[in-house]
Amino acid sequence: MHNPFVPETLEGWSLLHLMYRVRWDRVREQSPEQLQRLAEEAVSALVVADAGPTGFVQMLGHKADLMIVLFRRSFDALGEAELQLSRSALGQVLE
């Protein structure tokens, strides 16, 4: 039986794994209000109605701290999502 929380790739989903180190020094410099804005910008950049799911995963035992998994219906949509992330406040604390 199909799990409704897992997109099926048979329908043409494109998938991108983005792995980042978090610049913790930059995160610690942020006020609680700035961190809230950072989170809200990330959500608005990556959670777009009918675009496809986005997952945030803590990386264990790896050089990266965070993996963002994007499911989109085309490579162009993946590129747009990656660009929106890089322009957001969250993108400024990721390396």
FIDRENMAR-514088 format. One record per residue (C-alpha): residue in one letter; x, y, z. Coordinates in steps of 0.02 Angstrom, whole numbers, plus 50000, padded with zeros to 5 digits. Layout:
rest a	xx X	yy Y	zz Z
...
END
This chain:
rest m	xx 50000	yy 50000	zz 50000
rest h	xx 50061	yy 50174	zz 49957
rest n	xx 50117	yy 50285	zz 50101
rest p	xx 50034	yy 50455	zz 50072
rest f	xx 50178	yy 50544	zz 50160
rest v	xx 50306	yy 50483	zz 50032
rest p	xx 50296	yy 50557	zz 49856
rest e	xx 50299	yy 50431	zz 49717
rest t	xx 50437	yy 50458	zz 49590
rest l	xx 50341	yy 50362	zz 49455
rest e	xx 50241	yy 50521	zz 49426
rest g	xx 50392	yy 50623	zz 49376
rest w	xx 50456	yy 50694	zz 49540
rest s	xx 50629	yy 50772	zz 49537
rest l	xx 50730	yy 50760	zz 49696
rest l	xx 50873	yy 50865	zz 49764
rest h	xx 50975	yy 50832	zz 49922
rest l	xx 51060	yy 50989	zz 49989
rest m	xx 51186	yy 50963	zz 50129
rest y	xx 51250	yy 51107	zz 50233
rest r	xx 51357	yy 51150	zz 50381
rest v	xx 51271	yy 51273	zz 50495
rest r	xx 51371	yy 51429	zz 50536
rest w	xx 51333	yy 51417	zz 50722
rest d	xx 51430	yy 51577	zz 50758
rest r	xx 51308	yy 51672	zz 50647
rest v	xx 51158	yy 51585	zz 50723
rest r	xx 51213	yy 51629	zz 50900
rest e	xx 51226	yy 51813	zz 50851
rest q	xx 51040	yy 51818	zz 50807
rest s	xx 50907	yy 51882	zz 50925
rest p	xx 50753	yy 51774	zz 50955
rest e	xx 50655	yy 51889	zz 50838
rest q	xx 50786	yy 51870	zz 50701
rest l	xx 50783	yy 51681	zz 50721
rest q	xx 50594	yy 51683	zz 50705
rest r	xx 50610	yy 51786	zz 50545
rest l	xx 50741	yy 51665	zz 50481
rest a	xx 50624	yy 51518	zz 50508
rest e	xx 50476	yy 51608	zz 50430
rest e	xx 50577	yy 51656	zz 50276
rest a	xx 50638	yy 51477	zz 50255
rest v	xx 50460	yy 51412	zz 50263
rest s	xx 50395	yy 51540	zz 50138
rest a	xx 50542	yy 51504	zz 50021
rest l	xx 50526	yy 51315	zz 50025
rest v	xx 50346	yy 51275	zz 50068
rest v	xx 50249	yy 51324	zz 49913
rest a	xx 50073	yy 51259	zz 49884
rest d	xx 50070	yy 51115	zz 49758
rest a	xx 50259	yy 51129	zz 49729
rest g	xx 50305	yy 50970	zz 49822
rest p	xx 50366	yy 50921	zz 49994
rest t	xx 50523	yy 50983	zz 50079
rest g	xx 50611	yy 50888	zz 50218
rest f	xx 50738	yy 50949	zz 50346
rest v	xx 50852	yy 50813	zz 50415
rest q	xx 50984	yy 50821	zz 50551
rest m	xx 51143	yy 50739	zz 50487
rest l	xx 51230	yy 50624	zz 50609
rest g	xx 51408	yy 50561	zz 50584
rest h	xx 51437	yy 50672	zz 50433
rest k	xx 51529	yy 50834	zz 50397
rest a	xx 51361	yy 50917	zz 50364
rest d	xx 51240	yy 50972	zz 50502
rest l	xx 51082	yy 50985	zz 50398
rest m	xx 51011	yy 50904	zz 50243
rest i	xx 50866	yy 50983	zz 50152
rest v	xx 50775	yy 50865	zz 50034
rest l	xx 50670	yy 50948	zz 49899
rest f	xx 50539	yy 50857	zz 49796
rest r	xx 50479	yy 50956	zz 49646
rest r	xx 50396	yy 50914	zz 49481
rest s	xx 50540	yy 50978	zz 49372
rest f	xx 50724	yy 51020	zz 49378
rest d	xx 50679	yy 51202	zz 49347
rest a	xx 50571	yy 51200	zz 49503
rest l	xx 50716	yy 51124	zz 49601
rest g	xx 50831	yy 51261	zz 49539
rest e	xx 50705	yy 51394	zz 49590
rest a	xx 50686	yy 51320	zz 49764
rest e	xx 50875	yy 51312	zz 49786
rest l	xx 50889	yy 51494	zz 49731
rest q	xx 50751	yy 51550	zz 49849
rest l	xx 50839	yy 51462	zz 49993
rest s	xx 51005	yy 51545	zz 49954
rest r	xx 50920	yy 51716	zz 49954
rest s	xx 50833	yy 51687	zz 50121
rest a	xx 50901	yy 51728	zz 50294
rest l	xx 50927	yy 51542	zz 50323
rest g	xx 51039	yy 51535	zz 50171
rest q	xx 51153	yy 51663	zz 50254
rest v	xx 51192	yy 51544	zz 50398
rest l	xx 51220	yy 51389	zz 50291
rest e	xx 51382	yy 51339	zz 50209
END
